[in-house]
Amino acid sequence: LFDREAQRTDAALAAHLTGAVASRLDLAYGADAQQVLDAHLPAQPIPGAAAVVWIHGGGFVSGAPRYIGNYARMLA
């Protein structure tokens, strides 16, 4: 249920995206295949901009970074 609703919410946010965002998905930060992260950045650098680090929840039972992708793009 959580995953289905998260996917639905992420899809609904697509209509609200503005601006150019460069998304880099599945960037490795460790040796294990599951040690990857997604980065969503403004297409043009913004001097002095803050970074947001989002660690998704789910208790290792549900959830995935992709379910908040469009929200992360909105923040970028």
C-alpha positions as CSV (number, residue, x, y, z in Angstrom):
1,L,0.0,0.0,0.0
2,F,2.8,2.4,0.9
3,D,4.7,1.8,-2.3
4,R,1.6,2.2,-4.5
5,E,0.6,5.5,-2.9
6,A,4.1,6.8,-3.0
7,Q,4.3,6.1,-6.7
8,R,1.0,7.8,-7.2
9,T,2.1,10.9,-5.3
10,D,5.4,11.0,-7.2
11,A,3.5,10.8,-10.5
12,A,1.1,13.6,-9.5
13,L,4.1,15.9,-8.6
14,A,5.4,15.7,-12.2
15,A,2.8,18.2,-13.3
16,H,4.3,20.8,-10.9
17,L,8.0,20.6,-12.0
18,T,9.5,23.8,-13.1
19,G,13.0,24.7,-14.2
20,A,15.7,22.6,-15.6
21,V,17.0,19.9,-13.3
22,A,19.9,17.4,-14.0
23,S,19.2,14.1,-12.4
24,R,21.9,11.5,-12.0
25,L,20.6,8.2,-10.8
26,D,22.2,5.2,-9.1
27,L,25.6,6.9,-8.4
28,A,27.7,4.4,-6.5
29,Y,29.1,5.4,-3.1
30,G,30.3,2.0,-2.0
31,A,31.4,-1.4,-3.3
32,D,28.0,-3.1,-2.7
33,A,25.5,-2.9,-5.6
34,Q,22.9,-1.5,-3.3
35,Q,25.1,1.4,-2.2
36,V,23.8,3.9,-4.7
37,L,22.2,7.3,-4.5
38,D,20.3,9.7,-6.8
39,A,21.4,13.4,-7.2
40,H,19.0,16.0,-8.5
41,L,20.7,19.3,-9.2
42,P,19.8,22.6,-10.9
43,A,20.9,22.4,-14.5
44,Q,22.7,25.7,-14.0
45,P,24.7,26.2,-10.8
46,I,23.3,28.5,-8.2
47,P,26.0,30.2,-6.2
48,G,25.5,29.8,-2.4
49,A,22.7,27.3,-2.8
50,A,22.1,24.9,0.0
51,A,22.1,21.1,-0.3
52,V,19.3,18.9,0.8
53,V,20.2,15.3,1.8
54,W,17.1,13.1,1.9
55,I,17.4,9.6,3.4
56,H,14.1,7.9,2.6
57,G,12.4,5.8,5.2
58,G,10.7,2.5,4.9
59,G,12.5,0.5,7.6
60,F,14.0,-1.7,4.9
61,V,10.5,-3.0,4.2
62,S,9.2,-0.6,1.6
63,G,10.0,2.6,-0.1
64,A,12.7,3.6,-2.6
65,P,14.5,6.8,-3.7
66,R,12.5,6.8,-6.9
67,Y,9.3,7.4,-4.9
68,I,10.4,10.9,-3.9
69,G,12.2,11.7,-7.2
70,N,9.9,14.4,-8.4
71,Y,9.7,16.0,-4.9
72,A,13.6,16.1,-4.9
73,R,13.5,17.6,-8.4
74,M,11.1,20.3,-7.1
75,L,13.6,21.1,-4.3
76,A,16.4,21.3,-6.8
